[in-house]
Amino acid sequence: MKNILAISGSLRQGSSNHAILQYLGSQVPADVEYTIYNDLAQIPAFDPGLDTDNPPISVAVLRKLLTDADGLIICTPEYAFGVPGSLKNMLDWLVSSSTLVDKPVALITASLGGEYAHASLLLTLGALSANVIADATLLIQFIRSKMDSDRKVKDAGR
Ligand SMILES: Cc1cc2nc3c(=O)[nH]c(=O)nc-3n(C[C@H](O)[C@H](O)[C@H](O)COP(=O)(O)O)c2cc1C
């Protein structure tokens, strides 16, 4: 049984990135356990002084989920030409624990433009020594116009 963890960089109710992750979850084979992580907002602001083997509980839970996962999917918008703060904050908690070292990661940036966040995340994931799968990275632009009001894909183009 393979185990995939999926994380959305958007906390927004009705998020298109969350909808993409839900869609991907509907496509996985029966022998894959697929979990969308919904506690990004519970991760405290990164504090190097608390970044130990006994971090805040939400961070410990996240690290365990990631350690147990065979792969990670990140799907995120861009905010102000950068990575959403909550997502970058989460990644900062993973540096010293080496949680993502060699972990297969798929990166989807679904945004209006998104190229800055996408490039920045590739750099950060590189710094974390994650195994970013080239064929599983995707930049989807104008995402809001590619979904209908029920968050169903109405335009499959990039
Ligand atoms: C405060 C704010 C800043 C944004 N800045 C950018 C940006 O720099 N680049 C971009 O591509 N989209 C930007 N957007 C638009 C988001 O990409 C768009 O709202 C996207 O649909 C959000 O993803 P979600 O539907 O998963 O919440 C911004 C949105 C907000 C709310």
The ligand as an ORCA input file, in Angstrom:
! r2SCAN-3c Opt
* xyz 0 1
  C      -3.610     38.658     -1.501
  C      -3.548     37.966     -2.834
  C      -2.439     38.123     -3.624
  C      -2.345     37.468     -4.847
  N      -1.210     37.599     -5.578
  C      -1.070     36.843     -6.688
  C       0.161     36.824     -7.386
  O       1.128     37.496     -7.056
  N       0.259     36.023     -8.448
  C      -0.763     35.215     -8.871
  O      -0.575     34.435     -9.789
  N      -1.951     35.220     -8.244
  C      -2.130     36.014     -7.169
  N      -3.300     36.018     -6.497
  C      -4.455     35.330     -7.073
  C      -4.511     33.875     -6.644
  O      -3.585     33.165     -7.395
  C      -5.892     33.327     -6.919
  O      -6.787     33.977     -6.044
  C      -5.955     31.818     -6.723
  O      -7.149     31.373     -7.229
  C      -5.863     31.461     -5.285
  O      -5.873     30.033     -5.174
  P      -7.092     29.272     -4.509
  O      -8.235     29.333     -5.479
  O      -6.598     27.863     -4.349
  O      -7.405     29.929     -3.219
  C      -3.420     36.672     -5.289
  C      -4.545     36.536     -4.489
  C      -4.617     37.169     -3.274
  C      -5.829     36.953     -2.407
*
